[in-house]
Amino acid sequence: MLIRASNKKTLLTLIQSALEDYYAMIPEVVPESLRQQYRLMSHKDAIKAMHFPQTQEEFQQATRQIVYQEFLIYQLKLQLIRFKRKASHQGQPIIYDVEKLKQFIQVLPFELTDGQKKVVNEICRDLRAPFEMNRLLQGDVGSGKTVVAVIALVATILGGYQGAFMVPTEILAEQHFQTIEAFFADTDYSVALLTGSTKTKARREILEQLAEGSLDLVIGTHALIQDDVVFNHLGLVITDEQHRFGVNQRQKLNEKGTNPNVLYMTATPIPRTLAITLMGEMDVSILAQMPDGRIPIRTVWSKSDQLLQALTFIEKELRKGRQAYIITPLIEKSELIDLKNAEEMHQKVVDFYKGEWEIGLLHGRQKAEEKDAIMHAFKDNRYQVLVSTTVIEVGLNVPNATVMVIQDAERFGLAQLHQLRGRVGRGSAESYCLLLANPKTEIGKERMQIMTESTDGFYLSQKDLELRGSGDVFGVKQAGMPEFKYADVIKHAEVLETANRDVILMLSDQTFFEDSDYTSLRNYLDSEGNLAKKFQ
């Protein structure tokens, strides 16, 4: 029966009738001990008070109960997945030579930060455990995730296993290959690069070496998940910028081994509330500390009509031998949205510099081979300025680039602006990010101001979440953001963290499976098909 929203009286009458008929049948899911600890009303009373509150405070108390119960049940579902993985003992313990790993770390050309040491210990502890690792490594741009990955791969090789390192673009794969090849220069460890551009003969040799076990590590793109890529003894799978791959692609690489350890990496800091909600079944390591010597990028916000001034500033840097990026939101001119587009911008830049500098154009509609060729040309300084859409957000490391200009910056979220800004500041010279924007709203103006005040990706991602909402940040709706009936991961963030802690505590000592206080909660999960009993 459909009820018109305007017919409030009829709707309230039906709700009251349903409550009278079924009030006594509403189950109590939250354990009595937690209800007392947080002074929560019963669930049936909360439902009644949500619809027919006697006072404002009664409505608030009902809200507390409803929100906590939603988060408690959701967190329990996620943490049971994690608990089952660790309790199954189906992983491959990698028992590596600790002293040899220490020797490798000691000859690195730099000292690890305290944050890197902590994360390395977390990962290596997982590698030696009897369950497969399922860990996310979050690290801001330039925080040193790659060297952490290299150390984990060396531990894997020392334990007699092979490693796979999958990245989203060929140029990023080449950069990682060159970096790791240099680290392995004075060792017996072998590494190969496998991408769509790998020649047939070289590809055949790599596949043969992987299958027979003589190749320790392969770095590549989607080429790693082809059916004919077979490993002899795969022990660790690392996926960089994991959100760039679909679930099926990541899973296909994981299935190349028998319960291999899995490490996902991302340079997009994820606010804790989203991490708990989206990836609660994973262990999370965070690299928040930046290595010594990194020069903060100077960020300036100017009006959109200041492009010529920005180009004049870029020219000063070009005369020092530097390079620059100019980012636009659209590929080609749109009659519907008045934004600077890449093709039009490219022509403006070419006209401004009158042939004195080489100007490249990069956008998502170009074929993969063309994009790679353009990025290589920029990396080799054959282009001094690269006009691009956001395709360069991940995967381009050009230490010589010192200026990032972002046109119509108000069209981007803080997290994306921070990722774009992270393309510069990778060398020893001072770098700059120029935001050209005319935001129409107070929130838009606040976002631009925040960008000029902070280079902390974790702070920016949290502000992005608060200003834009969970549905807009990082495309989490597409990533599987759960739909709660009443709870909100931003508005009720403290309750979410409380529920998360409570669930971890009840699962840490088998309390959940044995204590009669949790019987109703176990029964509720079983009735929903989560079958908590199977996880014992």
C-alpha positions, 0 to 999 in steps of 0.5 A: 500500500502506497502512502502519500507523504503529505498524509501525515496523520494516516502514516502516524496512525499506521506506525502507532498501530504497528508499534502496538502490535509488534512492540513486544517482538522487537529484539534486544540486540545490544548486550546488557553489559554495553547498554548499562555501560553507555546508559542506553534505553532498550531498542524497542523504547528507542524505536517508539521514542524516535516516532513519538518522543515525549521530550527532546531529550528522549528523542536524543537518547533514542537516537544514541541507541539507534546509532550505536546499534547500527554501528555495532552490528556493522562493525561486528560483521566486518571484524568477524571477517578479519577474525575468521581470516586470522583464525583460519591459519591458512596463510603461508608464514614467511620465516625470513632471515632477520639478520640479512633483512637488517643488513639490507636496511642498514645499507640503504642510502638513508635512515628510515623514519620512526614511522617507517620503522613502525610500519615495517615491523607491523608488516614483517610481523604479519609476514611471519604469522600463520594467516595471510596478511590483509593490510592497507598502507596509507601514506601521504605523498612523499612519505616513503611508502615505496621503501617500506614495500621494498623491505617487505619484498626483500623479507619475502624473498629471504623467506624463499617466496616470490613477490608481485608489485602491481601499479596502475600505469606503465610509467609508474611501473617503470619508476618503481622498477628503476628504484628497486633495481637500484636497491637490488644492485649489490644483492643476488635478488632478481627483479623484472618489469612486465607491462603491455609494452614488454616485447614478446621475447622478453615477456616469454623469458620473464614468464618462464623464470616466474614459473620455474622460480628463478625470478624473485620479483615482478613489477607491472601493470594489469599485465600481471593478471593475464592467465599465462602469468604463473608464479612458482611460489608467490608469497606477497602481493602489493597493489599500489594505488589500490583504488585504481583497480577493480575488486576483481582485478586485485583478486585475480592477482591475489589468486596467482598464489595460495593464500599469499600475503596482501599489502595494498598501498595508497597515497590518498589519506583516508579519514579514520571514520571512512577507513573504519567503515570501508576497510574495517576488515583490513589491518591499517598501517599509517605513514604520517611522518615525512622524511627529513629534508622535504621542502614544503610546497608554497601554495597560493590562491589567486582569481581565475583571471590571473592566468597570465600572471601564473604563466609569467611566474612559470617562465621565471622557473623555466629559465632556471631549467625547471618544468611546470604542470597546468591542470584543467578540469575538462578535456574540450570546450563545453557549452554547458560549463564555462571552465578552462579546458585542456585543449583551449588552455594548451593553445593559450600556453603555446601562444603565450610562450611563442615557441620558446618552450615545448608544451605537451598536452595530456588527457584521458581520451588519448590512447595509453601508448600516446599518454605514456609517450607524452609523460616520458617526454615530459619526464625527459624534459623534452616538454617544459610545460605539460597541460593536462587533465587529472590523469597525472594525479598518480604516477608521474615523478618528475623531480625537476618540476617545480610549479603546479597551476590548477585552473578552476581549482574550486571544481576539485575536492581537497584530497584531489587538489593535494594529490595534484600538488604532490606532483611537484616538490619532489626535488631539492628546489622550492616548489609552488602550487598556484590555485586559480579559482573563483568559488561562489560559496563560502565552503568553496572559499574555505577549501581554497583557504585550507589548501594554502594553510596546510600540506598535511594530507590526513588533515586535508582528507578529514576536512574534505570529508567534513565539507563535502560529505562521505558520498563525494570524497574519493567516490566512496559511493561507488566504492561500496559505502554502506547505507545506514538507516539513521547513523552518519559516519561524519555526524556520529564519528565518535559513536562509530569509533566507540562501536569499533573499539567495543567489537575489537575488544569482544573478539580479542578474547573469544568473549563474543563466542562464549559469553551468554550476554552476547547470545542475542547479538550472535542470534541476530547475525545468524538470522541475517546469514552472517553465521557467527557460529561458523567463525568459532 
